[in-house]
Amino acid sequence: MVSDSPQHVVPFPTLEVAPVRGVRWVLTWAAALAVIGWSAAILFAFACQLAAEQDLSRAAAAGLREATCDRATSHTVEQTIRRRLVGCGLAGQQVSVVVLRNGAPVTGLIRAAAGDRLSVSLSTPVDYVLPAWLCNVSLLGQSGTITVWADHQLTHI
């Protein structure tokens, strides 16, 4: 005999597991996110320092080109460097500029002759190139300087 009632299918027994997210789970993920945030801040600071070093190197090279020109002075070299740094966002007075001829600092007219070695040194505190929020957080605890050199031996003038 066939019944008109629909057949009931009994599902397979399943094991229902409710996820448990207790204090341990929360603390584990909080620690993981803290490590990821710390690592990201360190990598960002490192990238900022590398970018600043490249900008300072290009500015030092521009200053060195200016120093090889006739009638160049330490002031014109510094102005060339500062103009170059304006476009990079490093236009403040935190960048120190030193122009050297044969290892001695030059003030005034450079007066380079054949065989002279001209050098330009730029330095700035690391905190100056980092964003303010990263300096305020003080995750890295560093207070070093970034220093770059550009030098050239003059063969003829």
Secondary structure, 3 states (H helix, E strand, C coil): CCCCCCCCCCCCCCCCCCCCCCHHHHHHHHHHHHHHHHHHHHHHHHHHHHHHHHHHHHHHHHHHHHHCCCCCEHHHHHHHHHHHHHCCCCCCCCCEEEEEECCEECCCECCCCCCCEEEEEEEEEHHHHCCHHHHHHCCCCCCCEEEEEEEEECCCC
